[in-house]
Amino acid sequence: MGDKMNDIDEVKNRIRKRKYQPKGKMLDDYKFKTLYNTMIRFMVVLTVGLFIATCNKTETLSKVMDNVLNTQSYEIAKVWISTNLFGFDESSEVGQSMQYVSLGENEYTNYTNEVKSIKSGRVIYTGYQEMMGYYATVLLDNDVEVTYSAMDNIQVELYDIVETDQTIGTYQESIVLLFEYLGEEISYETYQGME
C-alpha cells in the first residue's frame, strides 16, 4: 500500500507543479503564430525596401516600371486574365468593339481562335492567297477597311453584313490585321483613336 501512496503523491505533485507553473513565460501556439507572422512581415518589408533602394541606386526601377506599366503588356495581361481566369472579356461588352492585342508587325490575337469583327460593316472582299491564307475585308461604317488574313477558314461571304463581334473565321496562333482609310494604310492605334 505504501507504493500506491507514493505513486499517488507523485501524481499529485506533478499536477501541483503544472497548475502553479507561470504561464506568461510559456510560448503557446497563439504567441508563436503571432511572432512568426510578425517576422515574416518584417522580412517582406525589408526585402521590398532593399529592392527599391537597389533599383534607385542603379536606376533600374524606372526601366522596370516602364516595362511593367507598358500599355501593351497591360493589355495582354488584362485580356489573358479576363478570358482565362474569369471567363469573360470586359472589352467585349455590348456596344464596344472587339479588342485585339498586338504581337508585332500587324500580327494580333484576342486569345481565342475566332476572328471577330471589330465593328459592324459589309464584307467587300474574300478569298485565299498563298501568302495571306484565307482573308476577308470588311468596310466598316466609318469608312475604314479592315482586312483579316492568315485565317484557317472564312465564315462569311461576299457582301454579307457583319455585326460587332460577329465571327468572321478562325485562326491558329495569330491573325494579321491591315487597316486602310481613304486609300491609305493606317495603324491599329490610329484606328482606335478614330472610334
RANORTA-V566852 format. One record per pair of residues at least 12 apart in sequence whose C-alpha atoms are under 6 Angstrom apart, sorted by the first residue. I is the first residue (numbers start at 0). J is the second residue. Records with the same first field share a line. If there is no record, write none. Layout:
I->J, J
This chain:
96->117, 118
97->117, 164
105->175, 176
106->173, 174, 175
107->173, 174
108->173
112->169, 170
113->168, 169
114->166, 167, 168, 169
115->164, 165, 166, 167
116->163, 164, 165
117->163
118->163
119->139, 161, 162, 163
120->138, 139, 140, 160, 161
121->137, 138, 158, 159, 160, 161
122->136, 137, 157, 158, 159
123->136, 137, 157, 158
124->136
131->148, 149
132->149, 150
133->148, 149, 150
134->147, 148
135->147
143->179, 180
144->178, 179
145->177, 178
146->176, 177
147->175, 176
148->175
149->174, 175
150->169, 170
151->169, 170
152->168, 169
153->167, 168
154->167, 168
155->167
